[in-house]
Amino acid sequence: AVRAVARDPARVGDLKPLAQWVEGDVTQPATLAATLRGARYVICTIGATDRSGPNSPEFVDYGGVRNLADAAREAGVAQF
């Protein structure tokens, strides 16, 4: 089974049938533990949408990937 994370799962549109969608935000580490519970693998495809501000590469591509990797390690994920 594939579980996918989105800030707002209601907005995934045509991607909805491809996975079980859960709410999470890589810029908010507290939202990640529950989304990774029971996961064996994590495939990260996140990307910043803005050049500056809270959706910039600094917070999403750098900080978000770090947060997701940390949460995956804590959840016992086999491969990131």
mmJSON file of the N, C-alpha and C atoms, coordinates in Angstrom:
{"data_MODEL":{"atom_site":{
"group_PDB":["ATOM","ATOM","ATOM","ATOM","ATOM","ATOM","ATOM","ATOM","ATOM","ATOM","ATOM","ATOM","ATOM","ATOM","ATOM","ATOM","ATOM","ATOM","ATOM","ATOM","ATOM","ATOM","ATOM","ATOM","ATOM","ATOM","ATOM","ATOM","ATOM","ATOM","ATOM","ATOM","ATOM","ATOM","ATOM","ATOM","ATOM","ATOM","ATOM","ATOM","ATOM","ATOM","ATOM","ATOM","ATOM","ATOM","ATOM","ATOM","ATOM","ATOM","ATOM","ATOM","ATOM","ATOM","ATOM","ATOM","ATOM","ATOM","ATOM","ATOM","ATOM","ATOM","ATOM","ATOM","ATOM","ATOM","ATOM","ATOM","ATOM","ATOM","ATOM","ATOM","ATOM","ATOM","ATOM","ATOM","ATOM","ATOM","ATOM","ATOM","ATOM","ATOM","ATOM","ATOM","ATOM","ATOM","ATOM","ATOM","ATOM","ATOM","ATOM","ATOM","ATOM","ATOM","ATOM","ATOM","ATOM","ATOM","ATOM","ATOM","ATOM","ATOM","ATOM","ATOM","ATOM","ATOM","ATOM","ATOM","ATOM","ATOM","ATOM","ATOM","ATOM","ATOM","ATOM","ATOM","ATOM","ATOM","ATOM","ATOM","ATOM","ATOM","ATOM","ATOM","ATOM","ATOM","ATOM","ATOM","ATOM","ATOM","ATOM","ATOM","ATOM","ATOM","ATOM","ATOM","ATOM","ATOM","ATOM","ATOM","ATOM","ATOM","ATOM","ATOM","ATOM","ATOM","ATOM","ATOM","ATOM","ATOM","ATOM","ATOM","ATOM","ATOM","ATOM","ATOM","ATOM","ATOM","ATOM","ATOM","ATOM","ATOM","ATOM","ATOM","ATOM","ATOM","ATOM","ATOM","ATOM","ATOM","ATOM","ATOM","ATOM","ATOM","ATOM","ATOM","ATOM","ATOM","ATOM","ATOM","ATOM","ATOM","ATOM","ATOM","ATOM","ATOM","ATOM","ATOM","ATOM","ATOM","ATOM","ATOM","ATOM","ATOM","ATOM","ATOM","ATOM","ATOM","ATOM","ATOM","ATOM","ATOM","ATOM","ATOM","ATOM","ATOM","ATOM","ATOM","ATOM","ATOM","ATOM","ATOM","ATOM","ATOM","ATOM","ATOM","ATOM","ATOM","ATOM","ATOM","ATOM","ATOM","ATOM","ATOM","ATOM","ATOM","ATOM","ATOM","ATOM","ATOM","ATOM","ATOM","ATOM","ATOM","ATOM","ATOM","ATOM","ATOM","ATOM","ATOM"],
"id":[1,2,3,4,5,6,7,8,9,10,11,12,13,14,15,16,17,18,19,20,21,22,23,24,25,26,27,28,29,30,31,32,33,34,35,36,37,38,39,40,41,42,43,44,45,46,47,48,49,50,51,52,53,54,55,56,57,58,59,60,61,62,63,64,65,66,67,68,69,70,71,72,73,74,75,76,77,78,79,80,81,82,83,84,85,86,87,88,89,90,91,92,93,94,95,96,97,98,99,100,101,102,103,104,105,106,107,108,109,110,111,112,113,114,115,116,117,118,119,120,121,122,123,124,125,126,127,128,129,130,131,132,133,134,135,136,137,138,139,140,141,142,143,144,145,146,147,148,149,150,151,152,153,154,155,156,157,158,159,160,161,162,163,164,165,166,167,168,169,170,171,172,173,174,175,176,177,178,179,180,181,182,183,184,185,186,187,188,189,190,191,192,193,194,195,196,197,198,199,200,201,202,203,204,205,206,207,208,209,210,211,212,213,214,215,216,217,218,219,220,221,222,223,224,225,226,227,228,229,230,231,232,233,234,235,236,237,238,239,240],
"type_symbol":["N","C","C","N","C","C","N","C","C","N","C","C","N","C","C","N","C","C","N","C","C","N","C","C","N","C","C","N","C","C","N","C","C","N","C","C","N","C","C","N","C","C","N","C","C","N","C","C","N","C","C","N","C","C","N","C","C","N","C","C","N","C","C","N","C","C","N","C","C","N","C","C","N","C","C","N","C","C","N","C","C","N","C","C","N","C","C","N","C","C","N","C","C","N","C","C","N","C","C","N","C","C","N","C","C","N","C","C","N","C","C","N","C","C","N","C","C","N","C","C","N","C","C","N","C","C","N","C","C","N","C","C","N","C","C","N","C","C","N","C","C","N","C","C","N","C","C","N","C","C","N","C","C","N","C","C","N","C","C","N","C","C","N","C","C","N","C","C","N","C","C","N","C","C","N","C","C","N","C","C","N","C","C","N","C","C","N","C","C","N","C","C","N","C","C","N","C","C","N","C","C","N","C","C","N","C","C","N","C","C","N","C","C","N","C","C","N","C","C","N","C","C","N","C","C","N","C","C","N","C","C","N","C","C","N","C","C","N","C","C"],
"label_atom_id":["N","CA","C","N","CA","C","N","CA","C","N","CA","C","N","CA","C","N","CA","C","N","CA","C","N","CA","C","N","CA","C","N","CA","C","N","CA","C","N","CA","C","N","CA","C","N","CA","C","N","CA","C","N","CA","C","N","CA","C","N","CA","C","N","CA","C","N","CA","C","N","CA","C","N","CA","C","N","CA","C","N","CA","C","N","CA","C","N","CA","C","N","CA","C","N","CA","C","N","CA","C","N","CA","C","N","CA","C","N","CA","C","N","CA","C","N","CA","C","N","CA","C","N","CA","C","N","CA","C","N","CA","C","N","CA","C","N","CA","C","N","CA","C","N","CA","C","N","CA","C","N","CA","C","N","CA","C","N","CA","C","N","CA","C","N","CA","C","N","CA","C","N","CA","C","N","CA","C","N","CA","C","N","CA","C","N","CA","C","N","CA","C","N","CA","C","N","CA","C","N","CA","C","N","CA","C","N","CA","C","N","CA","C","N","CA","C","N","CA","C","N","CA","C","N","CA","C","N","CA","C","N","CA","C","N","CA","C","N","CA","C","N","CA","C","N","CA","C","N","CA","C","N","CA","C","N","CA","C","N","CA","C","N","CA","C","N","CA","C","N","CA","C","N","CA","C","N","CA","C"],
"label_alt_id":[null,null,null,null,null,null,null,null,null,null,null,null,null,null,null,null,null,null,null,null,null,null,null,null,null,null,null,null,null,null,null,null,null,null,null,null,null,null,null,null,null,null,null,null,null,null,null,null,null,null,null,null,null,null,null,null,null,null,null,null,null,null,null,null,null,null,null,null,null,null,null,null,null,null,null,null,null,null,null,null,null,null,null,null,null,null,null,null,null,null,null,null,null,null,null,null,null,null,null,null,null,null,null,null,null,null,null,null,null,null,null,null,null,null,null,null,null,null,null,null,null,null,null,null,null,null,null,null,null,null,null,null,null,null,null,null,null,null,null,null,null,null,null,null,null,null,null,null,null,null,null,null,null,null,null,null,null,null,null,null,null,null,null,null,null,null,null,null,null,null,null,null,null,null,null,null,null,null,null,null,null,null,null,null,null,null,null,null,null,null,null,null,null,null,null,null,null,null,null,null,null,null,null,null,null,null,null,null,null,null,null,null,null,null,null,null,null,null,null,null,null,null,null,null,null,null,null,null,null,null,null,null,null,null,null,null,null,null,null,null],
"label_comp_id":["ALA","ALA","ALA","VAL","VAL","VAL","ARG","ARG","ARG","ALA","ALA","ALA","VAL","VAL","VAL","ALA","ALA","ALA","ARG","ARG","ARG","ASP","ASP","ASP","PRO","PRO","PRO","ALA","ALA","ALA","ARG","ARG","ARG","VAL","VAL","VAL","GLY","GLY","GLY","ASP","ASP","ASP","LEU","LEU","LEU","LYS","LYS","LYS","PRO","PRO","PRO","LEU","LEU","LEU","ALA","ALA","ALA","GLN","GLN","GLN","TRP","TRP","TRP","VAL","VAL","VAL","GLU","GLU","GLU","GLY","GLY","GLY","ASP","ASP","ASP","VAL","VAL","VAL","THR","THR","THR","GLN","GLN","GLN","PRO","PRO","PRO","ALA","ALA","ALA","THR","THR","THR","LEU","LEU","LEU","ALA","ALA","ALA","ALA","ALA","ALA","THR","THR","THR","LEU","LEU","LEU","ARG","ARG","ARG","GLY","GLY","GLY","ALA","ALA","ALA","ARG","ARG","ARG","TYR","TYR","TYR","VAL","VAL","VAL","ILE","ILE","ILE","CYS","CYS","CYS","THR","THR","THR","ILE","ILE","ILE","GLY","GLY","GLY","ALA","ALA","ALA","THR","THR","THR","ASP","ASP","ASP","ARG","ARG","ARG","SER","SER","SER","GLY","GLY","GLY","PRO","PRO","PRO","ASN","ASN","ASN","SER","SER","SER","PRO","PRO","PRO","GLU","GLU","GLU","PHE","PHE","PHE","VAL","VAL","VAL","ASP","ASP","ASP","TYR","TYR","TYR","GLY","GLY","GLY","GLY","GLY","GLY","VAL","VAL","VAL","ARG","ARG","ARG","ASN","ASN","ASN","LEU","LEU","LEU","ALA","ALA","ALA","ASP","ASP","ASP","ALA","ALA","ALA","ALA","ALA","ALA","ARG","ARG","ARG","GLU","GLU","GLU","ALA","ALA","ALA","GLY","GLY","GLY","VAL","VAL","VAL","ALA","ALA","ALA","GLN","GLN","GLN","PHE","PHE","PHE"],
"label_asym_id":["A","A","A","A","A","A","A","A","A","A","A","A","A","A","A","A","A","A","A","A","A","A","A","A","A","A","A","A","A","A","A","A","A","A","A","A","A","A","A","A","A","A","A","A","A","A","A","A","A","A","A","A","A","A","A","A","A","A","A","A","A","A","A","A","A","A","A","A","A","A","A","A","A","A","A","A","A","A","A","A","A","A","A","A","A","A","A","A","A","A","A","A","A","A","A","A","A","A","A","A","A","A","A","A","A","A","A","A","A","A","A","A","A","A","A","A","A","A","A","A","A","A","A","A","A","A","A","A","A","A","A","A","A","A","A","A","A","A","A","A","A","A","A","A","A","A","A","A","A","A","A","A","A","A","A","A","A","A","A","A","A","A","A","A","A","A","A","A","A","A","A","A","A","A","A","A","A","A","A","A","A","A","A","A","A","A","A","A","A","A","A","A","A","A","A","A","A","A","A","A","A","A","A","A","A","A","A","A","A","A","A","A","A","A","A","A","A","A","A","A","A","A","A","A","A","A","A","A","A","A","A","A","A","A","A","A","A","A","A","A"],
"label_entity_id":["1","1","1","1","1","1","1","1","1","1","1","1","1","1","1","1","1","1","1","1","1","1","1","1","1","1","1","1","1","1","1","1","1","1","1","1","1","1","1","1","1","1","1","1","1","1","1","1","1","1","1","1","1","1","1","1","1","1","1","1","1","1","1","1","1","1","1","1","1","1","1","1","1","1","1","1","1","1","1","1","1","1","1","1","1","1","1","1","1","1","1","1","1","1","1","1","1","1","1","1","1","1","1","1","1","1","1","1","1","1","1","1","1","1","1","1","1","1","1","1","1","1","1","1","1","1","1","1","1","1","1","1","1","1","1","1","1","1","1","1","1","1","1","1","1","1","1","1","1","1","1","1","1","1","1","1","1","1","1","1","1","1","1","1","1","1","1","1","1","1","1","1","1","1","1","1","1","1","1","1","1","1","1","1","1","1","1","1","1","1","1","1","1","1","1","1","1","1","1","1","1","1","1","1","1","1","1","1","1","1","1","1","1","1","1","1","1","1","1","1","1","1","1","1","1","1","1","1","1","1","1","1","1","1","1","1","1","1","1","1"],
"label_seq_id":[1,1,1,2,2,2,3,3,3,4,4,4,5,5,5,6,6,6,7,7,7,8,8,8,9,9,9,10,10,10,11,11,11,12,12,12,13,13,13,14,14,14,15,15,15,16,16,16,17,17,17,18,18,18,19,19,19,20,20,20,21,21,21,22,22,22,23,23,23,24,24,24,25,25,25,26,26,26,27,27,27,28,28,28,29,29,29,30,30,30,31,31,31,32,32,32,33,33,33,34,34,34,35,35,35,36,36,36,37,37,37,38,38,38,39,39,39,40,40,40,41,41,41,42,42,42,43,43,43,44,44,44,45,45,45,46,46,46,47,47,47,48,48,48,49,49,49,50,50,50,51,51,51,52,52,52,53,53,53,54,54,54,55,55,55,56,56,56,57,57,57,58,58,58,59,59,59,60,60,60,61,61,61,62,62,62,63,63,63,64,64,64,65,65,65,66,66,66,67,67,67,68,68,68,69,69,69,70,70,70,71,71,71,72,72,72,73,73,73,74,74,74,75,75,75,76,76,76,77,77,77,78,78,78,79,79,79,80,80,80],
"pdbx_PDB_ins_code":[null,null,null,null,null,null,null,null,null,null,null,null,null,null,null,null,null,null,null,null,null,null,null,null,null,null,null,null,null,null,null,null,null,null,null,null,null,null,null,null,null,null,null,null,null,null,null,null,null,null,null,null,null,null,null,null,null,null,null,null,null,null,null,null,null,null,null,null,null,null,null,null,null,null,null,null,null,null,null,null,null,null,null,null,null,null,null,null,null,null,null,null,null,null,null,null,null,null,null,null,null,null,null,null,null,null,null,null,null,null,null,null,null,null,null,null,null,null,null,null,null,null,null,null,null,null,null,null,null,null,null,null,null,null,null,null,null,null,null,null,null,null,null,null,null,null,null,null,null,null,null,null,null,null,null,null,null,null,null,null,null,null,null,null,null,null,null,null,null,null,null,null,null,null,null,null,null,null,null,null,null,null,null,null,null,null,null,null,null,null,null,null,null,null,null,null,null,null,null,null,null,null,null,null,null,null,null,null,null,null,null,null,null,null,null,null,null,null,null,null,null,null,null,null,null,null,null,null,null,null,null,null,null,null,null,null,null,null,null,null],
"Cartn_x":[0.847,0.0,0.887,0.465,1.205,0.477,1.205,0.681,1.437,0.713,1.331,0.95,1.869,1.674,1.5,0.517,0.282,-0.148,0.201,-0.262,-1.778,-2.401,-3.865,-4.289,-4.553,-4.92,-6.15,-6.995,-8.179,-7.807,-6.581,-6.162,-5.306,-5.227,-4.349,-4.964,-6.235,-6.879,-6.769,-6.242,-6.156,-5.247,-4.423,-3.521,-4.225,-5.42,-6.147,-6.19,-6.515,-6.625,-5.295,-4.181,-2.883,-2.371,-2.955,-2.421,-3.45,-3.125,-3.863,-3.219,-3.948,-3.396,-3.603,-2.535,-2.603,-2.044,-2.491,-2.053,-0.731,0.2,1.487,2.21,3.153,3.892,5.352,6.223,7.641,8.295,7.688,8.243,7.79,6.897,6.379,6.657,7.805,8.193,7.151,6.391,5.392,4.31,4.139,3.097,3.571,4.829,5.385,5.364,5.427,5.506,4.339,3.13,1.951,1.912,2.38,2.329,3.293,4.355,5.371,5.206,4.27,4.076,3.796,4.619,4.444,5.056,5.625,6.23,7.559,7.839,9.128,10.069,9.516,10.318,9.733,10.594,10.151,10.774,9.939,10.405,10.046,11.038,10.839,10.845,9.752,9.651,9.241,9.554,9.131,9.962,9.418,10.134,9.531,10.378,9.939,9.119,8.134,7.291,7.593,8.26,8.56,10.065,10.53,11.954,12.34,11.363,11.644,10.437,10.629,9.542,9.441,8.31,8.18,8.11,7.869,7.858,9.083,10.145,11.385,12.226,13.222,14.105,14.751,15.062,15.679,14.806,13.507,12.606,12.015,11.81,11.185,12.251,13.104,14.086,15.178,15.635,16.679,16.061,15.338,14.761,13.739,12.894,11.855,12.418,13.402,14.029,14.73,15.386,16.029,14.984,13.866,12.803,12.234,12.021,11.472,12.454,13.73,14.75,14.839,14.804,14.836,13.617,12.437,11.21,11.249,11.799,11.911,12.842,13.937,14.871,14.183,13.462,12.766,11.672,11.053,9.973,10.508,11.828,12.42,12.269,12.152,12.042,13.319,13.149,14.298,15.14,14.503,15.268,14.589,15.413,14.938,15.452],
"Cartn_y":[-1.188,0.0,1.245,2.245,3.5,4.554,5.195,6.3,7.545,8.575,9.82,10.943,11.881,12.987,14.28,15.06,16.376,17.335,18.591,19.586,19.617,19.497,19.502,18.387,17.188,16.063,16.329,17.243,17.561,18.22,18.716,19.426,18.597,17.291,16.479,16.155,16.413,16.28,14.911,14.849,13.607,12.559,12.955,12.008,11.189,11.59,10.955,9.43,8.829,7.37,6.617,7.31,6.639,6.2,6.728,6.449,6.74,6.318,6.748,8.073,9.158,10.481,10.837,11.311,11.759,13.176,13.885,15.263,15.3,16.085,16.285,17.431,17.996,19.152,18.994,18.823,18.591,19.77,20.95,22.103,22.106,21.186,21.066,19.641,19.405,18.045,17.291,17.985,17.312,16.612,16.983,16.371,15.088,14.732,13.634,12.273,12.204,10.91,10.007,10.516,9.694,9.278,10.128,9.801,8.672,8.504,7.485,6.198,6.177,4.992,3.774,2.742,1.51,1.52,2.632,2.712,1.958,1.298,0.63,1.449,2.205,2.999,4.392,5.367,6.732,7.173,7.65,8.268,9.739,10.579,12.014,12.718,13.409,14.148,15.596,16.117,17.48,18.501,19.699,20.782,22.119,23.098,24.44,25.07,25.87,26.544,28.034,28.586,30.024,30.242,31.397,31.72,32.223,32.728,33.219,32.957,33.132,32.925,31.494,31.145,29.827,28.655,28.911,27.84,27.878,28.476,28.601,27.333,27.18,26.015,25.842,26.937,26.829,26.035,26.295,25.655,24.342,24.224,23.021,22.015,22.399,21.467,21.099,22.035,21.727,21.28,22.179,21.869,20.754,20.752,19.733,18.346,18.222,16.911,16.454,17.357,17.011,16.526,17.252,16.852,15.489,15.26,13.99,12.845,13.065,12.036,11.723,12.747,12.533,11.724,12.085,11.375,9.941,9.715,8.363,7.519,8.092,7.365,7.001,7.956,7.705,6.652,6.58,5.619,4.241,4.117,2.825,2.462,3.457,3.218,2.542,1.528,0.747,1.51,2.294,3.005,4.328,5.37,6.712,7.042],
"Cartn_z":[0.0,0.0,0.0,-0.722,-0.803,0.019,0.909,1.703,1.274,0.912,0.465,1.428,1.581,2.516,1.738,2.147,1.547,2.647,2.492,3.459,3.511,2.34,2.244,1.292,1.81,0.946,0.078,0.461,-0.334,-1.659,-1.781,-2.985,-3.937,-3.754,-4.611,-5.969,-6.146,-7.457,-8.076,-9.295,-10.073,-9.433,-8.488,-7.831,-6.751,-6.365,-5.269,-5.355,-6.517,-6.565,-6.447,-6.523,-6.546,-5.183,-4.103,-2.781,-1.705,-0.501,0.684,1.092,1.068,1.357,2.817,3.462,4.847,4.939,5.936,6.119,6.878,6.376,7.019,6.347,7.051,6.534,6.937,5.964,6.274,6.978,6.914,7.641,9.093,9.45,10.816,11.317,11.946,12.33,13.152,13.969,14.809,13.992,12.733,11.899,11.22,11.37,10.581,11.252,12.564,13.251,12.897,12.969,12.68,11.214,10.316,8.883,8.527,9.322,9.016,9.814,10.724,11.558,10.68,10.822,10.065,8.675,8.248,6.91,6.885,5.766,5.59,4.731,3.791,2.868,2.752,2.48,2.208,0.89,-0.003,-1.242,-1.131,-1.168,-0.976,-2.333,-2.636,-3.901,-3.663,-2.478,-2.164,-2.927,-3.028,-3.699,-3.331,-3.177,-2.815,-3.931,-3.542,-4.524,-4.639,-3.649,-3.636,-3.519,-3.973,-3.871,-2.484,-1.733,-0.382,0.503,1.788,2.727,3.213,3.861,4.483,3.507,2.224,1.216,0.321,0.804,0.037,0.157,-0.711,-0.626,0.749,1.424,2.751,3.721,3.702,4.659,4.149,2.845,2.289,1.846,0.906,0.353,1.349,2.137,3.117,4.441,5.083,6.389,6.333,5.319,5.211,4.996,4.145,3.922,5.198,5.882,7.163,8.168,8.272,9.198,8.831,7.543,7.094,7.35,7.09,7.347,8.833,9.664,11.119,11.577,11.082,11.46,10.955,9.772,9.222,10.086,10.512,11.384,12.693,13.275,14.547,14.387,13.207,12.948,12.582,12.424,12.075,10.61,9.751,8.311,7.816,6.984,6.495,5.471,4.62,3.592,3.262,3.164,2.816,1.443],
"occupancy":[1.0,1.0,1.0,1.0,1.0,1.0,1.0,1.0,1.0,1.0,1.0,1.0,1.0,1.0,1.0,1.0,1.0,1.0,1.0,1.0,1.0,1.0,1.0,1.0,1.0,1.0,1.0,1.0,1.0,1.0,1.0,1.0,1.0,1.0,1.0,1.0,1.0,1.0,1.0,1.0,1.0,1.0,1.0,1.0,1.0,1.0,1.0,1.0,1.0,1.0,1.0,1.0,1.0,1.0,1.0,1.0,1.0,1.0,1.0,1.0,1.0,1.0,1.0,1.0,1.0,1.0,1.0,1.0,1.0,1.0,1.0,1.0,1.0,1.0,1.0,1.0,1.0,1.0,1.0,1.0,1.0,1.0,1.0,1.0,1.0,1.0,1.0,1.0,1.0,1.0,1.0,1.0,1.0,1.0,1.0,1.0,1.0,1.0,1.0,1.0,1.0,1.0,1.0,1.0,1.0,1.0,1.0,1.0,1.0,1.0,1.0,1.0,1.0,1.0,1.0,1.0,1.0,1.0,1.0,1.0,1.0,1.0,1.0,1.0,1.0,1.0,1.0,1.0,1.0,1.0,1.0,1.0,1.0,1.0,1.0,1.0,1.0,1.0,1.0,1.0,1.0,1.0,1.0,1.0,1.0,1.0,1.0,1.0,1.0,1.0,1.0,1.0,1.0,1.0,1.0,1.0,1.0,1.0,1.0,1.0,1.0,1.0,1.0,1.0,1.0,1.0,1.0,1.0,1.0,1.0,1.0,1.0,1.0,1.0,1.0,1.0,1.0,1.0,1.0,1.0,1.0,1.0,1.0,1.0,1.0,1.0,1.0,1.0,1.0,1.0,1.0,1.0,1.0,1.0,1.0,1.0,1.0,1.0,1.0,1.0,1.0,1.0,1.0,1.0,1.0,1.0,1.0,1.0,1.0,1.0,1.0,1.0,1.0,1.0,1.0,1.0,1.0,1.0,1.0,1.0,1.0,1.0,1.0,1.0,1.0,1.0,1.0,1.0,1.0,1.0,1.0,1.0,1.0,1.0,1.0,1.0,1.0,1.0,1.0,1.0],
"B_iso_or_equiv":[0.0,0.0,0.0,0.0,0.0,0.0,0.0,0.0,0.0,0.0,0.0,0.0,0.0,0.0,0.0,0.0,0.0,0.0,0.0,0.0,0.0,0.0,0.0,0.0,0.0,0.0,0.0,0.0,0.0,0.0,0.0,0.0,0.0,0.0,0.0,0.0,0.0,0.0,0.0,0.0,0.0,0.0,0.0,0.0,0.0,0.0,0.0,0.0,0.0,0.0,0.0,0.0,0.0,0.0,0.0,0.0,0.0,0.0,0.0,0.0,0.0,0.0,0.0,0.0,0.0,0.0,0.0,0.0,0.0,0.0,0.0,0.0,0.0,0.0,0.0,0.0,0.0,0.0,0.0,0.0,0.0,0.0,0.0,0.0,0.0,0.0,0.0,0.0,0.0,0.0,0.0,0.0,0.0,0.0,0.0,0.0,0.0,0.0,0.0,0.0,0.0,0.0,0.0,0.0,0.0,0.0,0.0,0.0,0.0,0.0,0.0,0.0,0.0,0.0,0.0,0.0,0.0,0.0,0.0,0.0,0.0,0.0,0.0,0.0,0.0,0.0,0.0,0.0,0.0,0.0,0.0,0.0,0.0,0.0,0.0,0.0,0.0,0.0,0.0,0.0,0.0,0.0,0.0,0.0,0.0,0.0,0.0,0.0,0.0,0.0,0.0,0.0,0.0,0.0,0.0,0.0,0.0,0.0,0.0,0.0,0.0,0.0,0.0,0.0,0.0,0.0,0.0,0.0,0.0,0.0,0.0,0.0,0.0,0.0,0.0,0.0,0.0,0.0,0.0,0.0,0.0,0.0,0.0,0.0,0.0,0.0,0.0,0.0,0.0,0.0,0.0,0.0,0.0,0.0,0.0,0.0,0.0,0.0,0.0,0.0,0.0,0.0,0.0,0.0,0.0,0.0,0.0,0.0,0.0,0.0,0.0,0.0,0.0,0.0,0.0,0.0,0.0,0.0,0.0,0.0,0.0,0.0,0.0,0.0,0.0,0.0,0.0,0.0,0.0,0.0,0.0,0.0,0.0,0.0,0.0,0.0,0.0,0.0,0.0,0.0],
"pdbx_formal_charge":[null,null,null,null,null,null,null,null,null,null,null,null,null,null,null,null,null,null,null,null,null,null,null,null,null,null,null,null,null,null,null,null,null,null,null,null,null,null,null,null,null,null,null,null,null,null,null,null,null,null,null,null,null,null,null,null,null,null,null,null,null,null,null,null,null,null,null,null,null,null,null,null,null,null,null,null,null,null,null,null,null,null,null,null,null,null,null,null,null,null,null,null,null,null,null,null,null,null,null,null,null,null,null,null,null,null,null,null,null,null,null,null,null,null,null,null,null,null,null,null,null,null,null,null,null,null,null,null,null,null,null,null,null,null,null,null,null,null,null,null,null,null,null,null,null,null,null,null,null,null,null,null,null,null,null,null,null,null,null,null,null,null,null,null,null,null,null,null,null,null,null,null,null,null,null,null,null,null,null,null,null,null,null,null,null,null,null,null,null,null,null,null,null,null,null,null,null,null,null,null,null,null,null,null,null,null,null,null,null,null,null,null,null,null,null,null,null,null,null,null,null,null,null,null,null,null,null,null,null,null,null,null,null,null,null,null,null,null,null,null],
"auth_seq_id":[1,1,1,2,2,2,3,3,3,4,4,4,5,5,5,6,6,6,7,7,7,8,8,8,9,9,9,10,10,10,11,11,11,12,12,12,13,13,13,14,14,14,15,15,15,16,16,16,17,17,17,18,18,18,19,19,19,20,20,20,21,21,21,22,22,22,23,23,23,24,24,24,25,25,25,26,26,26,27,27,27,28,28,28,29,29,29,30,30,30,31,31,31,32,32,32,33,33,33,34,34,34,35,35,35,36,36,36,37,37,37,38,38,38,39,39,39,40,40,40,41,41,41,42,42,42,43,43,43,44,44,44,45,45,45,46,46,46,47,47,47,48,48,48,49,49,49,50,50,50,51,51,51,52,52,52,53,53,53,54,54,54,55,55,55,56,56,56,57,57,57,58,58,58,59,59,59,60,60,60,61,61,61,62,62,62,63,63,63,64,64,64,65,65,65,66,66,66,67,67,67,68,68,68,69,69,69,70,70,70,71,71,71,72,72,72,73,73,73,74,74,74,75,75,75,76,76,76,77,77,77,78,78,78,79,79,79,80,80,80],
"auth_comp_id":["ALA","ALA","ALA","VAL","VAL","VAL","ARG","ARG","ARG","ALA","ALA","ALA","VAL","VAL","VAL","ALA","ALA","ALA","ARG","ARG","ARG","ASP","ASP","ASP","PRO","PRO","PRO","ALA","ALA","ALA","ARG","ARG","ARG","VAL","VAL","VAL","GLY","GLY","GLY","ASP","ASP","ASP","LEU","LEU","LEU","LYS","LYS","LYS","PRO","PRO","PRO","LEU","LEU","LEU","ALA","ALA","ALA","GLN","GLN","GLN","TRP","TRP","TRP","VAL","VAL","VAL","GLU","GLU","GLU","GLY","GLY","GLY","ASP","ASP","ASP","VAL","VAL","VAL","THR","THR","THR","GLN","GLN","GLN","PRO","PRO","PRO","ALA","ALA","ALA","THR","THR","THR","LEU","LEU","LEU","ALA","ALA","ALA","ALA","ALA","ALA","THR","THR","THR","LEU","LEU","LEU","ARG","ARG","ARG","GLY","GLY","GLY","ALA","ALA","ALA","ARG","ARG","ARG","TYR","TYR","TYR","VAL","VAL","VAL","ILE","ILE","ILE","CYS","CYS","CYS","THR","THR","THR","ILE","ILE","ILE","GLY","GLY","GLY","ALA","ALA","ALA","THR","THR","THR","ASP","ASP","ASP","ARG","ARG","ARG","SER","SER","SER","GLY","GLY","GLY","PRO","PRO","PRO","ASN","ASN","ASN","SER","SER","SER","PRO","PRO","PRO","GLU","GLU","GLU","PHE","PHE","PHE","VAL","VAL","VAL","ASP","ASP","ASP","TYR","TYR","TYR","GLY","GLY","GLY","GLY","GLY","GLY","VAL","VAL","VAL","ARG","ARG","ARG","ASN","ASN","ASN","LEU","LEU","LEU","ALA","ALA","ALA","ASP","ASP","ASP","ALA","ALA","ALA","ALA","ALA","ALA","ARG","ARG","ARG","GLU","GLU","GLU","ALA","ALA","ALA","GLY","GLY","GLY","VAL","VAL","VAL","ALA","ALA","ALA","GLN","GLN","GLN","PHE","PHE","PHE"],
"auth_asym_id":["A","A","A","A","A","A","A","A","A","A","A","A","A","A","A","A","A","A","A","A","A","A","A","A","A","A","A","A","A","A","A","A","A","A","A","A","A","A","A","A","A","A","A","A","A","A","A","A","A","A","A","A","A","A","A","A","A","A","A","A","A","A","A","A","A","A","A","A","A","A","A","A","A","A","A","A","A","A","A","A","A","A","A","A","A","A","A","A","A","A","A","A","A","A","A","A","A","A","A","A","A","A","A","A","A","A","A","A","A","A","A","A","A","A","A","A","A","A","A","A","A","A","A","A","A","A","A","A","A","A","A","A","A","A","A","A","A","A","A","A","A","A","A","A","A","A","A","A","A","A","A","A","A","A","A","A","A","A","A","A","A","A","A","A","A","A","A","A","A","A","A","A","A","A","A","A","A","A","A","A","A","A","A","A","A","A","A","A","A","A","A","A","A","A","A","A","A","A","A","A","A","A","A","A","A","A","A","A","A","A","A","A","A","A","A","A","A","A","A","A","A","A","A","A","A","A","A","A","A","A","A","A","A","A","A","A","A","A","A","A"],
"auth_atom_id":["N","CA","C","N","CA","C","N","CA","C","N","CA","C","N","CA","C","N","CA","C","N","CA","C","N","CA","C","N","CA","C","N","CA","C","N","CA","C","N","CA","C","N","CA","C","N","CA","C","N","CA","C","N","CA","C","N","CA","C","N","CA","C","N","CA","C","N","CA","C","N","CA","C","N","CA","C","N","CA","C","N","CA","C","N","CA","C","N","CA","C","N","CA","C","N","CA","C","N","CA","C","N","CA","C","N","CA","C","N","CA","C","N","CA","C","N","CA","C","N","CA","C","N","CA","C","N","CA","C","N","CA","C","N","CA","C","N","CA","C","N","CA","C","N","CA","C","N","CA","C","N","CA","C","N","CA","C","N","CA","C","N","CA","C","N","CA","C","N","CA","C","N","CA","C","N","CA","C","N","CA","C","N","CA","C","N","CA","C","N","CA","C","N","CA","C","N","CA","C","N","CA","C","N","CA","C","N","CA","C","N","CA","C","N","CA","C","N","CA","C","N","CA","C","N","CA","C","N","CA","C","N","CA","C","N","CA","C","N","CA","C","N","CA","C","N","CA","C","N","CA","C","N","CA","C","N","CA","C","N","CA","C","N","CA","C","N","CA","C","N","CA","C","N","CA","C","N","CA","C"],
"pdbx_PDB_model_num":[1,1,1,1,1,1,1,1,1,1,1,1,1,1,1,1,1,1,1,1,1,1,1,1,1,1,1,1,1,1,1,1,1,1,1,1,1,1,1,1,1,1,1,1,1,1,1,1,1,1,1,1,1,1,1,1,1,1,1,1,1,1,1,1,1,1,1,1,1,1,1,1,1,1,1,1,1,1,1,1,1,1,1,1,1,1,1,1,1,1,1,1,1,1,1,1,1,1,1,1,1,1,1,1,1,1,1,1,1,1,1,1,1,1,1,1,1,1,1,1,1,1,1,1,1,1,1,1,1,1,1,1,1,1,1,1,1,1,1,1,1,1,1,1,1,1,1,1,1,1,1,1,1,1,1,1,1,1,1,1,1,1,1,1,1,1,1,1,1,1,1,1,1,1,1,1,1,1,1,1,1,1,1,1,1,1,1,1,1,1,1,1,1,1,1,1,1,1,1,1,1,1,1,1,1,1,1,1,1,1,1,1,1,1,1,1,1,1,1,1,1,1,1,1,1,1,1,1,1,1,1,1,1,1,1,1,1,1,1,1]
}}}
